[in-house]
Amino acid sequence: MTLGALLAIYFMHLAAAISPGPAILMAARTGLREGFARAAWLAIGIGLGACFWAAAALFGLSVLFRLAPSALTALKLAGAAWLIWLAVRMWRHAPEPIGEGAAVSARTGPGLLRLGVTTQLANPKPAIYFGTIFLTFIPPQAPLWSYAVILCMVFVNDTGCAALVSRIFSLERTRRAYLGFKVVFERVFGGLLALLGLKLALT
């Protein structure tokens, strides 16, 4: 595995990591509501979830999906249901002041870390990406050490992109605007998450 091949994998995955999706949406919302320090836990969870899909692709999960497409369909429907459930919670609790309601239960660091992981795992799009486009950049006889390097790059990219988004949305000016239009923001976030869930279920 050459340095040029590793750099190609890095920048190709960086473009995928920063593309809009449920993980980026949750990073933005958490930065707004909780601030950057707590959103960093979510970002780490997002990075760990991406590493899971990357490792699964490297060690053969994509083969399972090709042999048993019903497994991928079931995963997509379960993921879509979870995203829509999150969206409904956002919509229902939008009028509540920050610090009240069911959303408080996820405000611990470990809770936000779990939310980041489950948000990634509920979205099988990364599984499809890692099992197709991602694998085409990896030589069939790549040494095992290169797998460790690649997984580290995946973690850095996904965690870094989520942290950057949450940092932007945690800025004081952004948060002041959010507090002034909290119900609107929360319902926009919820609506977008529901649309992503429906798109996942229907494609």
C-alpha positions in Angstrom: 0.0 0.0 0.0 1.7 3.2 -1.2 1.4 6.7 0.3 -0.4 7.9 -2.8 -3.1 5.1 -2.4 -3.6 6.1 1.2 -3.9 9.7 0.4 -6.5 8.9 -2.3 -8.5 6.9 0.2 -8.3 9.7 2.7 -9.5 12.5 0.5 -12.2 10.3 -1.2 -13.6 9.5 2.3 -13.3 13.0 3.5 -15.6 14.1 0.7 -18.1 11.5 1.8 -17.8 12.3 5.5 -18.7 15.9 5.1 -21.7 15.3 2.9 -25.1 16.1 4.5 -26.8 13.2 6.3 -28.3 12.2 9.7 -24.9 12.3 11.4 -24.1 15.9 10.2 -27.7 17.0 11.1 -27.4 15.6 14.6 -24.0 17.2 15.1 -25.4 20.6 14.1 -28.4 20.2 16.4 -26.3 19.1 19.4 -23.9 21.9 18.9 -26.8 24.3 19.0 -28.5 22.8 22.0 -25.6 21.5 24.1 -22.6 23.5 23.1 -19.3 22.2 21.6 -18.0 20.4 24.7 -20.9 18.0 24.7 -21.2 17.8 21.0 -17.6 16.5 20.9 -18.9 13.3 22.5 -21.4 12.9 19.8 -18.7 13.5 17.1 -16.6 10.7 18.6 -19.6 8.4 18.5 -20.1 9.3 14.9 -16.5 8.4 14.2 -16.8 5.1 16.0 -19.9 4.2 14.0 -18.2 5.0 10.7 -15.3 2.8 11.8 -17.7 -0.1 12.4 -19.1 0.2 8.9 -15.6 0.5 7.4 -14.3 -2.5 9.3 -17.4 -4.5 8.3 -16.8 -3.7 4.7 -13.1 -4.6 4.9 -13.9 -7.9 6.5 -16.8 -9.0 4.2 -20.1 -7.5 5.2 -20.7 -6.3 1.7 -20.5 -9.9 0.5 -23.3 -10.8 3.0 -25.5 -8.0 1.6 -24.9 -9.2 -2.0 -25.7 -12.8 -1.0 -28.7 -11.8 1.2 -30.2 -8.5 -0.1 -33.1 -9.0 2.3 -30.7 -8.4 5.2 -29.9 -5.0 3.7 -33.6 -4.2 3.2 -34.3 -5.1 6.9 -31.4 -2.9 8.0 -32.7 0.0 5.9 -36.2 -0.3 7.3 -35.0 -0.5 10.9 -32.7 2.5 10.4 -35.5 4.5 8.8 -37.8 3.7 11.7 -35.2 4.8 14.2 -34.6 8.1 12.4 -38.3 8.8 12.1 -38.7 8.1 15.8 -36.0 10.6 16.6 -37.7 13.1 14.2 -41.0 12.7 16.0 -39.4 13.3 19.4 -37.8 16.5 18.1 -41.1 17.8 16.7 -43.1 16.9 19.9 -40.6 18.5 22.3 -39.8 21.6 20.2 -41.9 24.0 22.3 -40.3 22.9 25.6 -37.5 25.1 27.0 -34.0 23.7 26.9 -33.5 21.6 30.0 -36.9 20.0 30.0 -38.4 17.0 28.3 -37.3 13.6 27.2 -34.3 14.8 25.3 -32.5 15.6 28.6 -31.8 11.8 29.1 -29.2 11.9 26.3 -27.3 14.9 27.7 -24.5 13.0 29.5 -21.3 12.5 27.7 -21.7 8.7 27.3 -25.3 9.2 26.3 -24.2 11.5 23.5 -21.5 9.1 22.5 -24.1 6.3 22.2 -26.4 8.6 20.2 -23.5 9.3 17.7 -22.8 5.6 17.3 -26.5 4.6 16.9 -27.1 7.5 14.4 -24.4 6.1 12.2 -25.4 2.5 12.6 -29.1 3.3 11.9 -28.1 4.6 8.5 -27.0 1.8 6.1 -25.9 4.3 3.5 -22.3 4.2 4.9 -22.4 0.4 4.7 -23.3 0.6 1.0 -20.6 3.3 0.4 -17.9 1.4 2.3 -18.9 -1.8 0.6 -18.7 -0.4 -2.9 -16.9 2.9 -3.7 -14.6 2.6 -0.7 -13.4 -0.9 -1.4 -12.5 -0.1 -5.0 -9.7 2.1 -3.7 -8.2 -0.7 -1.6 -5.9 -3.3 -3.3 -7.0 -6.9 -2.9 -3.7 -7.8 -1.3 -3.4 -4.8 1.0 -1.4 -5.6 4.1 -3.1 -5.8 7.5 -1.3 -2.7 8.8 -2.9 -0.7 6.1 -6.4 -1.7 7.4 -5.5 -0.1 10.8 -4.3 3.1 9.1 -7.4 3.3 7.0 -9.7 2.8 10.0 -7.8 5.6 11.8 -8.4 7.9 8.8 -12.1 7.0 8.7 -12.3 7.9 12.4 -10.4 11.2 12.0 -12.5 12.2 9.0 -15.9 11.4 10.4 -15.2 12.7 13.9 -13.5 15.8 12.6 -16.3 16.7 10.2 -19.0 16.2 12.8 -16.9 18.3 15.3 -16.4 21.1 12.8 -20.1 21.3 12.1 -21.0 21.2 15.8 -18.4 23.9 16.5 -19.9 26.2 13.9 -23.4 25.7 15.2 -22.2 26.2 18.8 -20.9 29.7 18.2 -22.6 32.3 20.5 -24.2 34.2 17.6 -25.7 31.0 16.1 -27.0 29.8 19.5 -28.7 33.2 20.2 -30.5 32.9 16.9 -31.5 29.4 17.8 -32.9 30.4 21.2 -35.0 33.1 19.5 -36.5 30.6 17.0 -36.2 27.4 18.9 -39.5 25.9 17.8 -38.8 26.6 14.2 -35.3 25.2 14.3 -36.3 22.1 16.1 -39.2 21.3 13.8 -37.0 22.0 10.7 -34.4 19.6 12.1 -37.1 17.1 12.9 -38.6 17.4 9.4 -35.3 17.0 7.7 -34.5 13.9 9.8 -37.9 12.4 9.0 -37.3 13.1 5.2 -34.0 11.3 5.5 -35.7 8.4 7.1 -38.3 8.2 4.5 -35.8 8.5 1.7 -33.8 5.7 3.3 -36.9 3.4 3.5 -37.9 4.1 -0.1 -34.6 3.8 -1.9 
